[in-house]
């Protein structure tokens, strides 16, 4: 029961989507399935929140390595949740002044907005910005012209790095007309439009074939890995 | 000397990278930008629209990628305001809602206060479901969007009248930092209805190579990362900038300064690393 019902739901939804794609008479069925999918996706947030609490509270209670980070995660999660859901500090909407909860939870000046603006936003931007430091360090230590393929990769990286800034036209802009195409910005555009596009199309075709084969296995009930191991 | 570089503590690299980003920002180094064909195509797509045409903005990004995508979002909204287009904002990313609010405040409310919410622009907000949302709203927008982000019923919003699907939009503008984003909009909206939906996009640098296969049929124009933003910004401000335009409309150009110096540092580090590699290899062969 625990495995058969989800299996049937997945198989029926899959066949309905195929029918809906090929037959205009069943298009409405496909829409219904997608609306249900969107509802389930919203409910998945609740499950995700519950799972996050379960995993991190267990880590804290077992005093596993790095449990202090789990405490921070749980506290941050609960603070955002309570402040947002409870609309703490939010003024009522001007149209519905008599209703205490009618204001927008993320209105400017509200505690939720403050948390977002001064904690979440800078923290996320910082994490993303740190990439530049690690990429630079990795490039210095690992980007070596060890063989022909590595030389090709290195050459392409140089051209793209130059071509994506004003330095490219500045350094190579003096090239005479007959080798104009070798200017860094033009060459980087050529690499992106020709070599990159060809390579990516090949990968995309491969992925599409793989997706079709996995989908078929799911529809036929052969692949049940998405149901999990069944163990708690 | 060579030994110093061979055993270079990575904190020196971090320091150099920090300086290469901070110095151009503090000294406000700016460099000229020449619009590429793709940025020109994006500009032309918006220019081809007439007053009152509908544009759907899908802001599928978050604060982590705001550095790359924020300036193009600002320029796009400004361009549409100048063209007097009807703007519909939505997002497939939970924090995209805040990105929409930021742009409405920074551009529309600050510089185009005569535009009326619900008549000239509307914020439909975030919906969970990734590509599932796209699949529904291409045929029935009202099934998912019964209200806007503020909770006002869409039936009571004047500019939503007659809008039952996103096929009614004259242009779709997607700003994407990953999944779900431009790829999903192309696959589930544009590819399915190529005659009804026309789309241009802006994306992060790492995403751009993955989107080139869709150019130009499914994606007539693409703004790739901060360079794309700086190019588009130039096109928009050259035509609509007027006298003393606000500095926020030149953010892309401003952010290209640190990018240039950081790229140069990367090239230098790779060259130094390879010199060490070749010297060591030569010494190894000799010994």
Interface residues (C-beta under 8 A of the other chain):
Chain A: X27 X30 X31 X34 X35 X37 X38 X41 X42 X44 X45 X93 X104 X106 X108 X116 X120 X121 X122 X124 X125 X127 X128 X129 X132 X133 X135 X136 X137 X139 X140 X141 X143 X144 X145 X146 X154 X157 X158 X161 X162 X164 X165 X166 X167 X169 X170 X185 X189 X192 X193 X196 X197 X200 X201 X204
Chain B: X8 X10 X13 X14 X16 X17 X18 X21 X31 X32 X33 X34 X36 X37 X62 X63 X64 X65 X66 X67 X95 X97 X98 X101 X105 X127 X128 X129 X130 X132 X133 X135 X136 X139 X140 X143 X144 X149 X150 X205 X208 X209 X210 X212 X213 X215 X225 X227 X256 X259 X260 X262 X263 X264 X265 X266 X267 X269 X270 X272 X273 X274 X277 X278
